[in-house]
Amino acid sequence: MRAAAAQGAGVPADLQPLVNKIHRNAYKVTDEDVAGLAAKYGEDEMFEIIVSTALGAAEKRLRIGLSILDHA
């Protein structure tokens, strides 16, 4: 699930909106976004999902930035 979250696709349907939000606009994630899911997945698993998603989004942005620099 961590790899799927990092890629932004392939997570369970109830997690997809949170994963999308983290990939697109992480600053808009609220406690309420996480609280409902934490009841089902638990705090430890939610932490792993959130961190994996954030790292995947960061890596994607890094690769885009490096690609732009290579073409400059």
C-alpha positions as CSV (number, residue, x, y, z in Angstrom):
1,M,0.0,0.0,0.0
2,R,2.9,2.3,0.7
3,A,4.1,2.0,-2.9
4,A,0.6,2.6,-4.3
5,A,0.2,5.7,-2.1
6,A,3.6,7.0,-3.3
7,Q,2.4,6.6,-6.9
8,G,-0.9,8.2,-6.1
9,A,-3.0,5.3,-7.5
10,G,-4.0,1.8,-6.5
11,V,-5.0,2.5,-2.9
12,P,-8.4,1.5,-1.5
13,A,-11.2,3.7,-2.7
14,D,-11.7,5.3,0.8
15,L,-8.1,6.4,0.9
16,Q,-7.9,7.8,-2.7
17,P,-9.4,11.2,-1.9
18,L,-6.7,11.7,0.8
19,V,-3.9,10.5,-1.4
20,N,-5.1,12.8,-4.2
21,K,-5.2,15.7,-1.8
22,I,-1.7,15.1,-0.5
23,H,-0.3,14.7,-4.1
24,R,-2.1,17.9,-5.3
25,N,-2.5,20.2,-2.3
26,A,-1.0,18.8,0.8
27,Y,-1.4,22.1,2.7
28,K,-5.2,21.6,2.5
29,V,-5.3,18.3,4.4
30,T,-7.2,18.7,7.6
31,D,-7.5,16.7,10.8
32,E,-11.0,15.6,9.7
33,D,-9.5,14.2,6.5
34,V,-7.4,11.9,8.5
35,A,-9.6,11.2,11.6
36,G,-12.3,9.3,9.8
37,L,-9.7,7.0,8.1
38,A,-7.7,6.6,11.3
39,A,-10.6,4.9,12.9
40,K,-10.5,2.2,10.2
41,Y,-6.7,2.0,9.5
42,G,-5.2,3.0,12.8
43,E,-2.8,5.8,13.5
44,D,0.4,3.9,12.7
45,E,-0.9,2.8,9.3
46,M,-2.2,6.3,8.5
47,F,1.2,7.7,9.4
48,E,2.8,5.3,6.9
49,I,0.3,6.1,4.2
50,I,0.6,9.9,4.7
51,V,4.4,9.8,4.7
52,S,4.6,7.5,1.7
53,T,2.2,9.7,-0.2
54,A,4.2,12.8,0.7
55,L,7.5,11.3,-0.3
56,G,6.1,10.0,-3.6
57,A,4.7,13.5,-4.4
58,A,8.1,15.1,-3.5
59,E,10.0,12.6,-5.6
60,K,7.7,13.3,-8.6
61,R,8.3,17.1,-8.2
62,L,12.0,16.6,-7.8
63,R,12.2,14.5,-11.0
64,I,10.3,17.2,-12.9
65,G,12.6,19.9,-11.6
66,L,15.7,17.9,-12.5
67,S,14.3,17.2,-16.0
68,I,13.7,20.9,-16.5
69,L,17.3,21.7,-15.5
70,D,18.6,19.0,-17.8
71,H,16.9,20.7,-20.7
72,A,18.0,24.2,-19.8
